[in-house]
Amino acid sequence: MAEVEDLNERAGMAELRRLQDKYRRQNIANDRARELLEEDLNSGRYSEDQADEISRSFEQSCRDVLDGIQDEIEAHRRSYNLPGTATHWTDA
């Protein structure tokens, strides 16, 4: 079902909500993947050094993706002159 933008709503708010939702969904996906990765790393298949490297690489990848979405959000805020910072919505 498509979200209908209220005609009186400030320009750009529907897209901002979409981007914020994208960030939240990616964060949830990262958390789920992290749980699966931790199970795999704790299985004993990897040496401690390998497990540390895999974990570091995974966390960096998660940060890179979330940072990219955050950059999209901030660029959108600037282009529509929308107030606020991301900290009030990232703790979903």
C-alpha positions in Angstrom: 0.0 0.0 0.0 1.5 3.3 -1.0 1.9 6.0 1.6 -0.1 9.1 0.7 1.7 12.4 1.4 -0.5 15.0 3.2 -0.9 18.0 1.0 -0.2 20.3 3.9 3.0 18.3 4.9 6.3 20.1 4.5 7.9 19.3 1.2 10.4 16.4 1.5 9.0 14.9 4.6 7.6 11.7 3.0 11.0 11.0 1.4 12.7 11.7 4.7 10.5 9.2 6.4 11.3 6.7 3.6 15.1 7.2 4.1 14.8 6.9 7.9 12.8 3.7 7.4 15.5 2.4 5.1 18.1 3.1 7.8 16.1 1.3 10.5 15.5 -1.7 8.2 19.2 -1.9 7.4 20.1 -1.6 11.1 17.7 -4.5 11.9 19.2 -6.6 9.1 22.7 -5.9 10.4 21.6 -7.0 13.9 20.2 -10.3 12.5 23.2 -10.9 10.4 25.5 -10.1 13.4 23.7 -12.8 15.5 24.2 -15.4 12.8 27.8 -14.4 12.3 28.5 -14.7 16.1 27.0 -18.2 16.1 29.2 -19.2 13.2 32.3 -17.6 14.7 31.7 -19.3 18.1 31.3 -22.7 16.3 35.1 -23.2 16.5 35.5 -23.3 12.7 37.8 -20.3 12.8 41.0 -19.4 14.7 40.7 -16.5 17.1 42.6 -14.3 14.7 40.3 -15.3 11.8 37.2 -14.7 13.8 38.5 -11.3 14.9 39.2 -10.3 11.3 35.8 -11.5 10.1 34.1 -9.7 12.9 36.0 -6.4 12.2 35.3 -6.7 8.5 31.6 -7.3 9.1 31.3 -4.3 11.5 33.1 -2.0 9.0 30.8 -3.1 6.2 27.7 -2.4 8.4 29.0 1.0 9.3 29.8 1.8 5.7 26.2 0.9 4.6 24.6 2.8 7.4 26.9 5.8 6.9 25.9 5.9 3.2 22.2 5.9 4.2 22.9 8.6 6.8 24.6 10.7 4.1 21.5 10.4 1.9 19.4 11.5 4.8 21.5 14.5 5.6 21.7 15.5 1.9 17.9 15.3 1.7 17.5 17.4 4.8 19.8 20.0 3.4 18.1 20.1 0.0 14.7 20.6 1.6 16.1 22.7 4.4 14.6 20.3 7.0 15.6 20.8 10.6 16.9 18.3 13.1 19.6 15.7 13.5 19.5 12.0 13.0 19.9 11.1 16.7 16.2 11.4 17.5 15.1 8.7 15.1 18.0 6.2 14.9 17.2 4.6 18.3 14.2 2.8 16.9 
